[in-house]
Amino acid sequence: MNPGFGGFPPEAMTFFRALKKHNTREWFQPRKEIYDEKVKGPMLELVTALMRRLADFAPHHVGDPNKAIYRIYRDTRFSKNKTPYKTHIAAVFPRRDLEKHGGAGYYFSVSPEEIEVGGGVYMPPPESLRAIRDHLAEHHEDFRRIAAARDVRRLFGEVYGDRLTRTPKGFPPDHPAADLLRMKQFLLFKTLDAKLATTPKLYREILSRFEAMTPFLEFLNAPFPSKSRRV
């Protein structure tokens, strides 16, 4: 099926390379139309095409394509890097019936240096992390099977994330899932060749990884009741 996305134009990567050298409002503002036309426009086409397919296998992650795309403006309040603009474009596909940051979602980003595709739970609040650990404690064999699936290993490799040095409070140190319970993040992640960005192949490379990680995300989201079911 032709998704209607032919790749980012070369001008998009040229724009980001120049922005990296001239990351100021004075440089960006006169060139905002270039960003809108050559970067954000194609990104919207790509996100829209991906959401059409997500509707088939992950409908709870389908939302407004415009809201899925991160803004180019950086939040510099708590960062040592005070440059005002990001030098990549990214999108996130959370489960729309969960609280913000309350569950697992899909993600990808594009820059002249690399393409990143991933998903999972990155910075869960304590109550969400506890819910995932409780679910893992009872269903760790299912999680290991999902993580060891052929397409997951081929397209991503190992599940990774920051870990505690000891089993968290409330779980015995000899629990058969102790290695999983120590995790504070649950992520699948792959870096792809930046040359894909200007080709139609980018769509398929992202989509195939979204499809492969879907059981992984569904497992991580299983402990969370959706907002639509709450009274």
LUMMARGU-506386 format. One record per residue (C-alpha): residue number from 1; residue in three letters; chain; x, y, z. Coordinates in steps of 0.001 Angstrom, whole numbers. Layout:
! residues N
+-----+------+------+---------+---------+---------+
! pos ! code ! unit !    east !   north !      up !
+-----+------+------+---------+---------+---------+
! NUM !  ALA !    A !       X !       Y !       Z !
...
+-----+------+------+---------+---------+---------+
END
This chain:
! residues 231
+-----+------+------+---------+---------+---------+
! pos ! code ! unit !    east !   north !      up !
+-----+------+------+---------+---------+---------+
!   1 !  MET !    A !       0 !       0 !       0 !
!   2 !  ASN !    A !    1266 !    3465 !    -904 !
!   3 !  PRO !    A !     934 !    5588 !    2255 !
!   4 !  GLY !    A !    1405 !    8863 !     412 !
!   5 !  PHE !    A !    4752 !    9582 !    2064 !
!   6 !  GLY !    A !    7750 !    9772 !    -218 !
!   7 !  GLY !    A !   10362 !   10802 !    2318 !
!   8 !  PHE !    A !   11559 !   14131 !    3647 !
!   9 !  PRO !    A !   12918 !   16460 !     967 !
!  10 !  PRO !    A !   16692 !   17031 !    1039 !
!  11 !  GLU !    A !   15968 !   20618 !    2063 !
!  12 !  ALA !    A !   14712 !   19352 !    5431 !
!  13 !  MET !    A !   18087 !   17893 !    6340 !
!  14 !  THR !    A !   19859 !   20970 !    4967 !
!  15 !  PHE !    A !   17663 !   23117 !    7197 !
!  16 !  PHE !    A !   18555 !   21142 !   10332 !
!  17 !  ARG !    A !   22277 !   21192 !    9550 !
!  18 !  ALA !    A !   22167 !   24956 !    9199 !
!  19 !  LEU !    A !   20029 !   25321 !   12342 !
!  20 !  LYS !    A !   22644 !   23385 !   14289 !
!  21 !  LYS !    A !   25224 !   26012 !   13297 !
!  22 !  HIS !    A !   22926 !   29017 !   13727 !
!  23 !  ASN !    A !   20602 !   28093 !   16575 !
!  24 !  THR !    A !   19210 !   31550 !   17255 !
!  25 !  ARG !    A !   15855 !   33219 !   16934 !
!  26 !  GLU !    A !   17384 !   35757 !   14529 !
!  27 !  TRP !    A !   18341 !   32966 !   12114 !
!  28 !  PHE !    A !   15207 !   30835 !   12538 !
!  29 !  GLN !    A !   12406 !   33389 !   12272 !
!  30 !  PRO !    A !   13095 !   34491 !    8659 !
!  31 !  ARG !    A !   13280 !   30789 !    7703 !
!  32 !  LYS !    A !   10231 !   29511 !    9580 !
!  33 !  GLU !    A !    8358 !   29025 !    6307 !
!  34 !  ILE !    A !   11095 !   26643 !    5170 !
!  35 !  TYR !    A !   10668 !   24661 !    8378 !
!  36 !  ASP !    A !    6885 !   24562 !    8002 !
!  37 !  GLU !    A !    7006 !   23472 !    4356 !
!  38 !  LYS !    A !   10058 !   21218 !    4172 !
!  39 !  VAL !    A !   10141 !   19706 !    7682 !
!  40 !  LYS !    A !    6819 !   19929 !    9505 !
!  41 !  GLY !    A !    4677 !   19370 !    6410 !
!  42 !  PRO !    A !    6311 !   16047 !    5449 !
!  43 !  MET !    A !    6384 !   15022 !    9122 !
!  44 !  LEU !    A !    2622 !   15526 !    9298 !
!  45 !  GLU !    A !    2211 !   13349 !    6196 !
!  46 !  LEU !    A !    4337 !   10621 !    7787 !
!  47 !  VAL !    A !    2546 !   10710 !   11144 !
!  48 !  THR !    A !    -843 !   10670 !    9420 !
!  49 !  ALA !    A !     176 !    7665 !    7321 !
!  50 !  LEU !    A !    1406 !    5810 !   10409 !
!  51 !  MET !    A !   -1812 !    6539 !   12292 !
!  52 !  ARG !    A !   -3856 !    5072 !    9445 !
!  53 !  ARG !    A !   -2045 !    1775 !   10032 !
!  54 !  LEU !    A !   -2058 !    2088 !   13816 !
!  55 !  ALA !    A !   -5846 !    2119 !   13558 !
!  56 !  ASP !    A !   -5607 !   -1528 !   12466 !
!  57 !  PHE !    A !   -3392 !   -2906 !   15253 !
!  58 !  ALA !    A !   -3164 !    -215 !   17969 !
!  59 !  PRO !    A !   -6333 !    1934 !   17721 !
!  60 !  HIS !    A !   -5956 !    3315 !   21260 !
!  61 !  HIS !    A !   -2795 !    5078 !   20109 !
!  62 !  VAL !    A !   -4456 !    6979 !   17274 !
!  63 !  GLY !    A !   -5057 !   10677 !   17880 !
!  64 !  ASP !    A !   -4617 !   14091 !   16311 !
!  65 !  PRO !    A !   -1484 !   13910 !   14102 !
!  66 !  ASN !    A !    -712 !   17569 !   14801 !
!  67 !  LYS !    A !    -634 !   16946 !   18552 !
!  68 !  ALA !    A !    1608 !   13896 !   18116 !
!  69 !  ILE !    A !    4432 !   16022 !   16705 !
!  70 !  TYR !    A !    6728 !   17685 !   19220 !
!  71 !  ARG !    A !    7244 !   21425 !   18889 !
!  72 !  ILE !    A !   10617 !   22576 !   17607 !
!  73 !  TYR !    A !   10955 !   25023 !   20501 !
!  74 !  ARG !    A !   13116 !   23721 !   23332 !
!  75 !  ASP !    A !   12216 !   24080 !   27005 !
!  76 !  THR !    A !   15380 !   25680 !   28329 !
!  77 !  ARG !    A !   14189 !   26320 !   31893 !
!  78 !  PHE !    A !   15972 !   23329 !   33439 !
!  79 !  SER !    A !   18627 !   22707 !   30791 !
!  80 !  LYS !    A !   22237 !   23815 !   30568 !
!  81 !  ASN !    A !   21749 !   23992 !   26814 !
!  82 !  LYS !    A !   20030 !   27330 !   26219 !
!  83 !  THR !    A !   19728 !   27096 !   22442 !
!  84 !  PRO !    A !   16094 !   27810 !   21571 !
!  85 !  TYR !    A !   15407 !   25156 !   18914 !
!  86 !  LYS !    A !   15654 !   21396 !   18573 !
!  87 !  THR !    A !   17724 !   20114 !   15672 !
!  88 !  HIS !    A !   15485 !   17116 !   15044 !
!  89 !  ILE !    A !   11769 !   16469 !   14650 !
!  90 !  ALA !    A !    9946 !   13810 !   16669 !
!  91 !  ALA !    A !    6519 !   12382 !   17352 !
!  92 !  VAL !    A !    4983 !   10360 !   20163 !
!  93 !  PHE !    A !    1940 !    8068 !   20113 !
!  94 !  PRO !    A !     719 !    7519 !   23707 !
!  95 !  ARG !    A !   -2362 !    5527 !   24600 !
!  96 !  ARG !    A !   -4992 !    8223 !   24444 !
!  97 !  ASP !    A !   -7244 !    6810 !   27192 !
!  98 !  LEU !    A !   -4533 !    7005 !   29845 !
!  99 !  GLU !    A !   -3289 !    9910 !   31907 !
! 100 !  LYS !    A !    -369 !   11782 !   30362 !
! 101 !  HIS !    A !    2871 !    9814 !   30953 !
! 102 !  GLY !    A !     759 !    7140 !   32613 !
! 103 !  GLY !    A !    1550 !    4326 !   30207 !
! 104 !  ALA !    A !    3623 !    3074 !   27309 !
! 105 !  GLY !    A !    3686 !    4558 !   23812 !
! 106 !  TYR !    A !    5451 !    4634 !   20451 !
! 107 !  TYR !    A !    8097 !    7208 !   19460 !
! 108 !  PHE !    A !   10352 !    8177 !   16577 !
! 109 !  SER !    A !   12613 !   11090 !   15648 !
! 110 !  VAL !    A !   14412 !   12229 !   12505 !
! 111 !  SER !    A !   17583 !   14289 !   12186 !
! 112 !  PRO !    A !   20463 !   14571 !    9691 !
! 113 !  GLU !    A !   22582 !   12387 !   11998 !
! 114 !  GLU !    A !   20214 !    9532 !   12777 !
! 115 !  ILE !    A !   16687 !    8186 !   12949 !
! 116 !  GLU !    A !   15449 !    6865 !   16279 !
! 117 !  VAL !    A !   12520 !    4464 !   16653 !
! 118 !  GLY !    A !   11381 !    3154 !   20002 !
! 119 !  GLY !    A !    8706 !    2785 !   22576 !
! 120 !  GLY !    A !    7873 !    1775 !   26097 !
! 121 !  VAL !    A !    7852 !    3527 !   29449 !
! 122 !  TYR !    A !   10542 !    6185 !   29886 !
! 123 !  MET !    A !    9903 !    8166 !   33122 !
! 124 !  PRO !    A !    6909 !    6613 !   34864 !
! 125 !  PRO !    A !    5633 !    8209 !   38086 !
! 126 !  PRO !    A !    6081 !    6041 !   41199 !
! 127 !  GLU !    A !    2506 !    4731 !   41196 !
! 128 !  SER !    A !    2745 !    3682 !   37544 !
! 129 !  LEU !    A !    6107 !    1992 !   38052 !
! 130 !  ARG !    A !    4686 !      72 !   41028 !
! 131 !  ALA !    A !    1715 !   -1071 !   38930 !
! 132 !  ILE !    A !    4028 !   -2323 !   36184 !
! 133 !  ARG !    A !    6201 !   -4163 !   38708 !
! 134 !  ASP !    A !    3179 !   -5819 !   40321 !
! 135 !  HIS !    A !    2052 !   -6942 !   36868 !
! 136 !  LEU !    A !    5547 !   -8213 !   36045 !
! 137 !  ALA !    A !    5771 !  -10149 !   39291 !
! 138 !  GLU !    A !    2714 !  -12198 !   38310 !
! 139 !  HIS !    A !    3257 !  -12392 !   34557 !
! 140 !  HIS !    A !    7020 !  -12306 !   34071 !
! 141 !  GLU !    A !    7006 !  -15400 !   31876 !
! 142 !  ASP !    A !    4677 !  -13655 !   29427 !
! 143 !  PHE !    A !    6930 !  -10599 !   29411 !
! 144 !  ARG !    A !   10029 !  -12677 !   28703 !
! 145 !  ARG !    A !    8243 !  -14425 !   25843 !
! 146 !  ILE !    A !    7197 !  -11100 !   24328 !
! 147 !  ALA !    A !   10703 !   -9634 !   24696 !
! 148 !  ALA !    A !   12245 !  -12729 !   23095 !
! 149 !  ALA !    A !    9955 !  -12729 !   20052 !
! 150 !  ARG !    A !   11870 !  -13066 !   16798 !
! 151 !  ASP !    A !   10797 !   -9728 !   15321 !
! 152 !  VAL !    A !   11511 !   -7874 !   18564 !
! 153 !  ARG !    A !   15024 !   -9270 !   18754 !
! 154 !  ARG !    A !   15657 !   -8713 !   15039 !
! 155 !  LEU !    A !   14347 !   -5155 !   14880 !
! 156 !  PHE !    A !   15357 !   -3903 !   18341 !
! 157 !  GLY !    A !   17525 !   -6287 !   20325 !
! 158 !  GLU !    A !   17228 !   -6375 !   24104 !
! 159 !  VAL !    A !   14776 !   -4520 !   26322 !
! 160 !  TYR !    A !   16751 !   -1909 !   28213 !
! 161 !  GLY !    A !   16371 !     810 !   30835 !
! 162 !  ASP !    A !   17868 !    2139 !   34047 !
! 163 !  ARG !    A !   17914 !    -345 !   36931 !
! 164 !  LEU !    A !   18130 !    -417 !   40679 !
! 165 !  THR !    A !   21062 !   -2253 !   42230 !
! 166 !  ARG !    A !   18674 !   -4165 !   44536 !
! 167 !  THR !    A !   15212 !   -5616 !   44247 !
! 168 !  PRO !    A !   12683 !   -2877 !   45139 !
! 169 !  LYS !    A !   10916 !   -2845 !   48468 !
! 170 !  GLY !    A !    7959 !   -5199 !   48622 !
! 171 !  PHE !    A !    9492 !   -7949 !   46472 !
! 172 !  PRO !    A !   11723 !  -10790 !   47710 !
! 173 !  PRO !    A !   15314 !  -10706 !   46456 !
! 174 !  ASP !    A !   14973 !  -14269 !   45145 !
! 175 !  HIS !    A !   11846 !  -13538 !   43095 !
! 176 !  PRO !    A !   12143 !  -15252 !   39663 !
! 177 !  ALA !    A !   11569 !  -11854 !   38045 !
! 178 !  ALA !    A !   14038 !   -9979 !   40265 !
! 179 !  ASP !    A !   16070 !   -8823 !   37259 !
! 180 !  LEU !    A !   12945 !   -7302 !   35693 !
! 181 !  LEU !    A !   11613 !   -5830 !   38928 !
! 182 !  ARG !    A !   14826 !   -3824 !   39354 !
! 183 !  MET !    A !   14126 !   -1962 !   36117 !
! 184 !  LYS !    A !   12954 !    1652 !   36337 !
! 185 !  GLN !    A !   12405 !    1999 !   32582 !
! 186 !  PHE !    A !   11149 !    -483 !   30004 !
! 187 !  LEU !    A !   12265 !     448 !   26515 !
! 188 !  LEU !    A !   12783 !    -927 !   23030 !
! 189 !  PHE !    A !   14953 !    1327 !   20903 !
! 190 !  LYS !    A !   16741 !    1287 !   17545 !
! 191 !  THR !    A !   18900 !    3814 !   15720 !
! 192 !  LEU !    A !   18592 !    3742 !   11917 !
! 193 !  ASP !    A !   20694 !    5204 !    9115 !
! 194 !  ALA !    A !   19895 !    8887 !    8584 !
! 195 !  LYS !    A !   19911 !    8335 !    4809 !
! 196 !  LEU !    A !   16490 !    6690 !    5128 !
! 197 !  ALA !    A !   14935 !   10043 !    6007 !
! 198 !  THR !    A !   14719 !   11207 !    2387 !
! 199 !  THR !    A !   13307 !    7925 !    1048 !
! 200 !  PRO !    A !    9870 !    6268 !    1051 !
! 201 !  LYS !    A !   11469 !    3375 !    2981 !
! 202 !  LEU !    A !   11375 !    5422 !    6177 !
! 203 !  TYR !    A !    7646 !    4792 !    6571 !
! 204 !  ARG !    A !    8035 !    1005 !    6333 !
! 205 !  GLU !    A !   11054 !     909 !    8671 !
! 206 !  ILE !    A !    9128 !    2780 !   11371 !
! 207 !  LEU !    A !    5879 !     897 !   10826 !
! 208 !  SER !    A !    7499 !   -2551 !   10996 !
! 209 !  ARG !    A !    9017 !   -1665 !   14364 !
! 210 !  PHE !    A !    5760 !    -237 !   15684 !
! 211 !  GLU !    A !    4039 !   -3489 !   14748 !
! 212 !  ALA !    A !    6751 !   -5601 !   16372 !
! 213 !  MET !    A !    6666 !   -3702 !   19672 !
! 214 !  THR !    A !    2873 !   -3668 !   20027 !
! 215 !  PRO !    A !    2616 !   -6730 !   22326 !
! 216 !  PHE !    A !    5377 !   -5180 !   24469 !
! 217 !  LEU !    A !    3412 !   -1945 !   24879 !
! 218 !  GLU !    A !     160 !   -3784 !   25495 !
! 219 !  PHE !    A !    1792 !   -5728 !   28311 !
! 220 !  LEU !    A !    3119 !   -2552 !   29944 !
! 221 !  ASN !    A !    -259 !    -832 !   29629 !
! 222 !  ALA !    A !   -2260 !   -3780 !   30944 !
! 223 !  PRO !    A !   -2119 !   -2696 !   34633 !
! 224 !  PHE !    A !   -3665 !     706 !   33924 !
! 225 !  PRO !    A !   -7427 !    1286 !   33860 !
! 226 !  SER !    A !   -8410 !    3603 !   31049 !
! 227 !  LYS !    A !   -9926 !    6990 !   31844 !
! 228 !  SER !    A !  -12967 !    6121 !   29783 !
! 229 !  ARG !    A !  -13858 !    3331 !   32227 !
! 230 !  ARG !    A !  -13543 !    5429 !   35367 !
! 231 !  VAL !    A !  -16627 !    6667 !   37168 !
+-----+------+------+---------+---------+---------+
END
